[in-house]
Amino acid sequence: MDITVSELMANFMESPLVVWVKTFGPLASNSDDKLAMFMELVDGVFLHKIMTHIDPNPTNHRVNKQVNNDVNLRIQNLSTVIRHIKNYYQGLCLGLR
C-alpha cells in the first residue's frame, strides 16, 4: 500500500505531539490548511515561542522570525530550539532551575 506525502503530513499534523503544540496557540493564523501549519512548525519560530513559555530565560537563544522558505534559516532556528531544550534539561538535571 502506497502512502502519499499529503497523507503522511495529515497523519503527522493529527499526532499527539502536534495536538499538544496547538495548545500554545493557533498555527498558520488559525487556518485549516495542513501545509501552512506544517510550514509554520518547520520554520522553528513557533517551537521557539513554546520553549520560551517553558523556559522564559534562555541564554542568547534568538531565532530568525522571517524565514521565507529559506532552508538555512530553518536549520538555524531548529538548531536554536534544540540547544534551548538541551540547556533547559541540563539545568534541570543540575538543579539550577
Contacts in CASP RR format, 6 or more apart in sequence:
PFRMAT RR
TARGET T0000
AUTHOR 0000-0000-0000
METHOD contacts of the structure
MODEL  1
MDITVSELMANFMESPLVVWVKTFGPLASNSDDKLAMFMELVDGVFLHKI
MTHIDPNPTNHRVNKQVNNDVNLRIQNLSTVIRHIKNYYQGLCLGLR
6 34 0 8 1.000
9 34 0 8 1.000
9 35 0 8 1.000
9 38 0 8 1.000
10 34 0 8 1.000
12 18 0 8 1.000
12 38 0 8 1.000
13 34 0 8 1.000
13 37 0 8 1.000
13 38 0 8 1.000
18 37 0 8 1.000
18 41 0 8 1.000
21 27 0 8 1.000
21 41 0 8 1.000
21 46 0 8 1.000
21 47 0 8 1.000
21 50 0 8 1.000
24 46 0 8 1.000
24 49 0 8 1.000
24 50 0 8 1.000
24 53 0 8 1.000
27 36 0 8 1.000
27 37 0 8 1.000
27 40 0 8 1.000
27 41 0 8 1.000
27 46 0 8 1.000
28 36 0 8 1.000
28 37 0 8 1.000
28 39 0 8 1.000
28 40 0 8 1.000
29 36 0 8 1.000
31 37 0 8 1.000
39 69 0 8 1.000
40 46 0 8 1.000
41 47 0 8 1.000
42 74 0 8 1.000
42 78 0 8 1.000
43 67 0 8 1.000
43 73 0 8 1.000
43 74 0 8 1.000
43 77 0 8 1.000
44 63 0 8 1.000
44 67 0 8 1.000
44 74 0 8 1.000
44 77 0 8 1.000
44 78 0 8 1.000
44 80 0 8 1.000
44 81 0 8 1.000
45 63 0 8 1.000
45 64 0 8 1.000
45 65 0 8 1.000
45 67 0 8 1.000
45 77 0 8 1.000
47 77 0 8 1.000
47 78 0 8 1.000
47 81 0 8 1.000
48 61 0 8 1.000
48 63 0 8 1.000
48 77 0 8 1.000
48 80 0 8 1.000
48 81 0 8 1.000
48 84 0 8 1.000
51 58 0 8 1.000
51 61 0 8 1.000
51 81 0 8 1.000
51 84 0 8 1.000
51 85 0 8 1.000
51 88 0 8 1.000
52 58 0 8 1.000
54 88 0 8 1.000
55 84 0 8 1.000
55 87 0 8 1.000
55 88 0 8 1.000
55 97 0 8 1.000
58 84 0 8 1.000
58 87 0 8 1.000
58 88 0 8 1.000
59 87 0 8 1.000
61 80 0 8 1.000
61 83 0 8 1.000
61 84 0 8 1.000
61 87 0 8 1.000
62 80 0 8 1.000
63 76 0 8 1.000
63 77 0 8 1.000
63 80 0 8 1.000
63 81 0 8 1.000
64 73 0 8 1.000
64 76 0 8 1.000
64 77 0 8 1.000
66 73 0 8 1.000
67 73 0 8 1.000
67 74 0 8 1.000
67 77 0 8 1.000
88 97 0 8 1.000
91 97 0 8 1.000
END
